[in-house]
Amino acid sequence: MFFRGDEMRLGIMQPYLFPYIGYFQLINAVDKYVIYDNVQYVRKGWINRNNYLNFTGPGSQNSLLFTFKVKKDSYVKNICEREYSASFETDKKNFLRLLNIKYHKAPYYAETMDVIQEILSYKSENVAEFNANSIMRISEYLGIHTEFYCSSDMAIPSELKFQSRAIWMCKSCGADTYINAIGGMGLYSYDDFAKEGIQIHFLKTGDVRYPQFDRVFTPNLSIIDVMMFNSPENIEKILNDYSLL
């Protein structure tokens, strides 16, 4: 997909915790990226958990979830209004211990752990703030120079819902091209965006593969796994392994 040089591309996604490579492909594909944090927090989503590499026996492996517990609160509260639980510091220490056990022999373990330890030292229990900081810090490590915004800082009219919100944010950011993850393909209308003078495309991650301890490849893990096994230079190539529909 080729864009005109004067196009302004926008991406919008919720602040997931150490998300998979496709999330960062989207960030890298746009000029401006809105961290969509003033929407309802949903349990058992990707806001406070993700997958890491787990060994199941000699020469075999699969994925397993790690989770940072979120303090119990009203289910109607937005992500930016939620906080990690009182066990957050313990959860972070356990997470570092887990990464050491699973990845200490990975080729880029030291470099990746430096970034992760810096992220985990960020002094905020607010779910949106902590996750947003981690996304921006990892983007910096990966050499991504996209501008970041938080939707909670934008005066989005309260009566707007779903697609209308995305269109409003595009206009507010001066974007004439909106790129969404492939999972949103059934939620948005090409025609509705076109009527507002906005192109919409959906990003589909390619068949991303890389060596994982010479075992059968386990896909769709956290960006941490990508970082553990790939140099920033190789990740730059992976960031461009996608198609736009």
RONU-153062 format. One record per residue (C-alpha): residue in three letters; chain; z, x, y. Coordinates in steps of 0.5 Angstrom, whole numbers, padded with zeros to 4 digits. Layout:
// RONU-153062
[node ALA, A, [Z, X, Y]]
...
// end
This chain:
// RONU-153062
[node MET, A, [0000, 0000, 0000]]
[node PHE, A, [-0002, 0003, 0007]]
[node PHE, A, [0001, 0000, 0013]]
[node ARG, A, [-0002, 0001, 0020]]
[node GLY, A, [0002, 0006, 0024]]
[node ASP, A, [0004, 0001, 0029]]
[node GLU, A, [0008, -0003, 0024]]
[node MET, A, [0015, -0004, 0024]]
[node ARG, A, [0018, -0005, 0017]]
[node LEU, A, [0025, -0008, 0016]]
[node GLY, A, [0029, -0009, 0010]]
[node ILE, A, [0035, -0013, 0009]]
[node MET, A, [0040, -0013, 0003]]
[node GLN, A, [0047, -0014, 0001]]
[node PRO, A, [0052, -0007, 0001]]
[node TYR, A, [0052, -0006, -0006]]
[node LEU, A, [0057, -0001, -0009]]
[node PHE, A, [0053, 0006, -0011]]
[node PRO, A, [0046, 0002, -0013]]
[node TYR, A, [0040, 0003, -0017]]
[node ILE, A, [0034, 0007, -0015]]
[node GLY, A, [0030, 0001, -0012]]
[node TYR, A, [0035, 0000, -0007]]
[node PHE, A, [0034, 0007, -0004]]
[node GLN, A, [0027, 0006, -0005]]
[node LEU, A, [0027, 0000, 0000]]
[node ILE, A, [0031, 0003, 0005]]
[node ASN, A, [0026, 0009, 0005]]
[node ALA, A, [0020, 0004, 0005]]
[node VAL, A, [0022, 0001, 0012]]
[node ASP, A, [0024, 0003, 0019]]
[node LYS, A, [0030, -0001, 0020]]
[node TYR, A, [0035, -0003, 0015]]
[node VAL, A, [0040, -0009, 0016]]
[node ILE, A, [0046, -0009, 0011]]
[node TYR, A, [0047, -0016, 0010]]
[node ASP, A, [0055, -0016, 0010]]
[node ASN, A, [0056, -0023, 0013]]
[node VAL, A, [0054, -0027, 0007]]
[node GLN, A, [0059, -0030, 0002]]
[node TYR, A, [0062, -0025, -0003]]
[node VAL, A, [0060, -0027, -0010]]
[node ARG, A, [0064, -0024, -0016]]
[node LYS, A, [0061, -0021, -0022]]
[node GLY, A, [0055, -0018, -0017]]
[node TRP, A, [0054, -0011, -0015]]
[node ILE, A, [0058, -0011, -0009]]
[node ASN, A, [0064, -0008, -0012]]
[node ARG, A, [0061, -0005, -0019]]
[node ASN, A, [0055, -0001, -0022]]
[node ASN, A, [0053, 0002, -0028]]
[node TYR, A, [0054, 0009, -0031]]
[node LEU, A, [0052, 0013, -0037]]
[node ASN, A, [0056, 0012, -0043]]
[node PHE, A, [0056, 0016, -0049]]
[node THR, A, [0056, 0012, -0056]]
[node GLY, A, [0055, 0017, -0061]]
[node PRO, A, [0051, 0023, -0063]]
[node GLY, A, [0045, 0023, -0059]]
[node SER, A, [0046, 0016, -0057]]
[node GLN, A, [0048, 0013, -0050]]
[node ASN, A, [0048, 0006, -0046]]
[node SER, A, [0050, 0004, -0040]]
[node LEU, A, [0057, 0002, -0038]]
[node LEU, A, [0060, -0002, -0032]]
[node PHE, A, [0065, 0001, -0027]]
[node THR, A, [0069, -0003, -0022]]
[node PHE, A, [0073, -0002, -0016]]
[node LYS, A, [0078, -0008, -0016]]
[node VAL, A, [0077, -0013, -0010]]
[node LYS, A, [0084, -0016, -0007]]
[node LYS, A, [0084, -0024, -0008]]
[node ASP, A, [0082, -0028, -0003]]
[node SER, A, [0079, -0035, -0001]]
[node TYR, A, [0072, -0035, -0004]]
[node VAL, A, [0069, -0038, 0002]]
[node LYS, A, [0070, -0031, 0006]]
[node ASN, A, [0064, -0026, 0007]]
[node ILE, A, [0063, -0019, 0005]]
[node CYS, A, [0065, -0017, 0011]]
[node GLU, A, [0072, -0020, 0011]]
[node ARG, A, [0074, -0018, 0004]]
[node GLU, A, [0078, -0012, 0002]]
[node TYR, A, [0079, -0007, -0004]]
[node SER, A, [0085, -0008, -0008]]
[node ALA, A, [0092, -0005, -0007]]
[node SER, A, [0090, -0001, -0013]]
[node PHE, A, [0084, 0002, -0009]]
[node GLU, A, [0086, 0009, -0009]]
[node THR, A, [0088, 0009, -0016]]
[node ASP, A, [0081, 0006, -0018]]
[node LYS, A, [0078, 0012, -0014]]
[node LYS, A, [0082, 0017, -0017]]
[node ASN, A, [0080, 0014, -0024]]
[node PHE, A, [0073, 0014, -0022]]
[node LEU, A, [0072, 0021, -0020]]
[node ARG, A, [0076, 0023, -0027]]
[node LEU, A, [0070, 0018, -0031]]
[node LEU, A, [0065, 0022, -0027]]
[node ASN, A, [0068, 0029, -0029]]
[node ILE, A, [0068, 0026, -0036]]
[node LYS, A, [0061, 0023, -0037]]
[node TYR, A, [0057, 0028, -0032]]
[node HIS, A, [0060, 0035, -0032]]
[node LYS, A, [0055, 0038, -0035]]
[node ALA, A, [0049, 0035, -0031]]
[node PRO, A, [0045, 0040, -0027]]
[node TYR, A, [0047, 0037, -0020]]
[node TYR, A, [0054, 0035, -0022]]
[node ALA, A, [0057, 0040, -0016]]
[node GLU, A, [0052, 0038, -0011]]
[node THR, A, [0053, 0030, -0013]]
[node MET, A, [0061, 0031, -0013]]
[node ASP, A, [0061, 0034, -0006]]
[node VAL, A, [0058, 0027, -0003]]
[node ILE, A, [0062, 0022, -0008]]
[node GLN, A, [0068, 0026, -0006]]
[node GLU, A, [0067, 0025, 0001]]
[node ILE, A, [0065, 0018, 0001]]
[node LEU, A, [0071, 0016, -0003]]
[node SER, A, [0075, 0020, 0002]]
[node TYR, A, [0073, 0015, 0008]]
[node LYS, A, [0079, 0011, 0011]]
[node SER, A, [0077, 0004, 0010]]
[node GLU, A, [0079, -0002, 0005]]
[node ASN, A, [0074, -0006, 0008]]
[node VAL, A, [0069, -0008, 0003]]
[node ALA, A, [0063, -0008, 0007]]
[node GLU, A, [0065, -0002, 0011]]
[node PHE, A, [0066, 0002, 0005]]
[node ASN, A, [0060, 0000, 0002]]
[node ALA, A, [0056, 0001, 0008]]
[node ASN, A, [0058, 0008, 0009]]
[node SER, A, [0057, 0010, 0002]]
[node ILE, A, [0050, 0008, 0003]]
[node MET, A, [0049, 0011, 0009]]
[node ARG, A, [0052, 0018, 0007]]
[node ILE, A, [0047, 0018, 0000]]
[node SER, A, [0041, 0016, 0004]]
[node GLU, A, [0043, 0022, 0009]]
[node TYR, A, [0043, 0027, 0002]]
[node LEU, A, [0037, 0024, 0000]]
[node GLY, A, [0033, 0026, 0006]]
[node ILE, A, [0032, 0018, 0009]]
[node HIS, A, [0032, 0017, 0016]]
[node THR, A, [0032, 0010, 0017]]
[node GLU, A, [0036, 0006, 0022]]
[node PHE, A, [0041, 0002, 0020]]
[node TYR, A, [0044, -0004, 0022]]
[node CYS, A, [0050, -0009, 0020]]
[node SER, A, [0048, -0017, 0020]]
[node SER, A, [0055, -0018, 0022]]
[node ASP, A, [0054, -0015, 0029]]
[node MET, A, [0048, -0019, 0030]]
[node ALA, A, [0048, -0026, 0033]]
[node ILE, A, [0045, -0030, 0028]]
[node PRO, A, [0045, -0037, 0030]]
[node SER, A, [0050, -0041, 0025]]
[node GLU, A, [0045, -0046, 0023]]
[node LEU, A, [0040, -0041, 0020]]
[node LYS, A, [0040, -0041, 0013]]
[node PHE, A, [0037, -0036, 0007]]
[node GLN, A, [0029, -0035, 0009]]
[node SER, A, [0030, -0037, 0016]]
[node ARG, A, [0036, -0032, 0017]]
[node ALA, A, [0031, -0027, 0015]]
[node ILE, A, [0025, -0029, 0019]]
[node TRP, A, [0030, -0029, 0025]]
[node MET, A, [0033, -0022, 0024]]
[node CYS, A, [0025, -0019, 0023]]
[node LYS, A, [0024, -0022, 0030]]
[node SER, A, [0031, -0019, 0033]]
[node CYS, A, [0029, -0012, 0030]]
[node GLY, A, [0022, -0013, 0033]]
[node ALA, A, [0019, -0012, 0026]]
[node ASP, A, [0012, -0015, 0024]]
[node THR, A, [0013, -0013, 0016]]
[node TYR, A, [0019, -0015, 0012]]
[node ILE, A, [0020, -0012, 0005]]
[node ASN, A, [0024, -0015, 0000]]
[node ALA, A, [0027, -0013, -0007]]
[node ILE, A, [0022, -0016, -0013]]
[node GLY, A, [0028, -0020, -0014]]
[node GLY, A, [0027, -0024, -0008]]
[node MET, A, [0020, -0026, -0010]]
[node GLY, A, [0022, -0033, -0012]]
[node LEU, A, [0026, -0034, -0006]]
[node TYR, A, [0021, -0033, 0000]]
[node SER, A, [0014, -0036, 0002]]
[node TYR, A, [0009, -0031, 0004]]
[node ASP, A, [0006, -0037, 0008]]
[node ASP, A, [0012, -0039, 0012]]
[node PHE, A, [0013, -0031, 0014]]
[node ALA, A, [0005, -0031, 0016]]
[node LYS, A, [0006, -0037, 0021]]
[node GLU, A, [0012, -0033, 0024]]
[node GLY, A, [0007, -0027, 0025]]
[node ILE, A, [0011, -0023, 0020]]
[node GLN, A, [0008, -0020, 0013]]
[node ILE, A, [0012, -0020, 0007]]
[node HIS, A, [0012, -0015, 0001]]
[node PHE, A, [0016, -0015, -0005]]
[node LEU, A, [0018, -0008, -0008]]
[node LYS, A, [0017, -0007, -0015]]
[node THR, A, [0020, 0000, -0018]]
[node GLY, A, [0016, 0004, -0022]]
[node ASP, A, [0017, 0007, -0029]]
[node VAL, A, [0022, 0012, -0027]]
[node ARG, A, [0025, 0017, -0032]]
[node TYR, A, [0028, 0023, -0032]]
[node PRO, A, [0032, 0028, -0037]]
[node GLN, A, [0039, 0025, -0039]]
[node PHE, A, [0042, 0031, -0043]]
[node ASP, A, [0036, 0031, -0048]]
[node ARG, A, [0037, 0024, -0050]]
[node VAL, A, [0034, 0017, -0050]]
[node PHE, A, [0033, 0015, -0043]]
[node THR, A, [0038, 0010, -0040]]
[node PRO, A, [0035, 0006, -0034]]
[node ASN, A, [0038, 0002, -0029]]
[node LEU, A, [0044, 0006, -0027]]
[node SER, A, [0047, 0007, -0021]]
[node ILE, A, [0044, 0012, -0016]]
[node ILE, A, [0050, 0017, -0018]]
[node ASP, A, [0046, 0018, -0025]]
[node VAL, A, [0039, 0020, -0021]]
[node MET, A, [0043, 0025, -0017]]
[node MET, A, [0047, 0028, -0022]]
[node PHE, A, [0040, 0030, -0026]]
[node ASN, A, [0035, 0031, -0020]]
[node SER, A, [0035, 0035, -0014]]
[node PRO, A, [0034, 0032, -0007]]
[node GLU, A, [0026, 0034, -0008]]
[node ASN, A, [0025, 0031, -0014]]
[node ILE, A, [0029, 0025, -0012]]
[node GLU, A, [0024, 0025, -0006]]
[node LYS, A, [0018, 0024, -0011]]
[node ILE, A, [0022, 0018, -0015]]
[node LEU, A, [0023, 0015, -0008]]
[node ASN, A, [0016, 0014, -0007]]
[node ASP, A, [0015, 0011, -0015]]
[node TYR, A, [0014, 0004, -0013]]
[node SER, A, [0009, -0001, -0011]]
[node LEU, A, [0009, -0007, -0006]]
[node LEU, A, [0007, -0014, -0008]]
// end
